[in-house]
């Protein structure tokens, strides 16, 4: 008699933060439901840039980034989850995610993915090295510039193309001038600040994405502080081997000018900017850690899957409160569940990561999901990294990015 067991294929990205929890979830699901889920992995660069429609024919389940939603919806390659899951189930997911993660997978009146992982750009530091240098965690962007100048080569910012672009988006929103992709262009002050940072941080920044940077940060003493990178709980867990890394909130806009000299206090405080008032607003005034670019990952179901109902059931379970806390988190995953982020015992497992970055997560900026954004983001990321590496003037960088943005808008409009 032929084997009637349902077999699903999924694609995630090739880091322990995704591979290990998905493998553990597959083992539990097979035991409980008798459904097999086999996972492949793609590079982080492909997760950032590859179109979902290139994967949908080969997989039942796809772990993807929320800016891909508009293009995927237009291509019809994902199944609307509101057609596969009850409203009350989707409502429960919406109520239990941090940083608007659930809403980031909505487009054109449908839910195209469920938040299985939550992240945003945060700051990272080595508490032992800051103590050795008798400096505190920078609280403002001026402090960051001053620290990089005071400790040459010790401050790093991932300027790998996708990360450089996300940092520009974060800085723009942090300064109170978030990009309006449909109606405006890039703000010169934000570009000027990023260009200044690119000149004062270590040159290795241009070849490092967050996992590579954090691998280096835990393996030697070259890096003291990173002002912006997508956080990974894998590196802050007490169980992690290597040097200790802590994560905290992003710098605030105390004096948001790239040219002012700033200053770094000479006494270590491991709380860093954690105590900043996240409700304060106003360009030119001290503000909380607002505007960080939302990252994380969603899990969607291919429209061509022969087992869409079974795939949606797995996606809903692995994104749900119980699996997030007791399957995803213990297996090096980074849950999107607000209940997990608020659980002191869960927070202890990740070395205080949830507590120390929650203010940043609660005030994130979500990238556009319009269909043309994915291609624009990929192209803009490469151009921005090239201009920053070449030391181009901020006005020239703005001109290049705005021209590209206009090109994509015209293509959208058929002009």
Buried (B, 14 or more C-beta within 10 A) or exposed (E): EEEEEBBBBBBBBBBBBBBBBBBBBBBBBBEEBEBBBEBEBBEBBBBBBBBBBEBBEEBBBBBBBBBBBBBBBBBEBBBBBBEBBEEEBBEBBBEBBBBBBBBBBBBEEBBBBBBBBBBBBBBBBBBBBBEEBEBBBBBBBBBBBBBBEBBEEBBBBBBBBBBBBBBBBBBBBBBBBBBEBEEEBBBBBBBBBBBBBBEBBBEBBBEBBBBBBBBBBBEEEBBBBBBBBBBBBBBBBEEBEEBBBBBBBBBBBBBBBBEBEBBBBEEBBBBBBBEBEBEEEEEEEBBBBBBBBBBBBBBBBBBBBEBBEBBBBBBBBBBBBEBBBEBBBEBBBBBBBBBBBBBEEBBEBBBBBBBBBBBBBBBBBBBBBBBBBBBBBBBBBBBBBBBBBEEBEBEEBBBBBEEBBEBBBEEBEEE
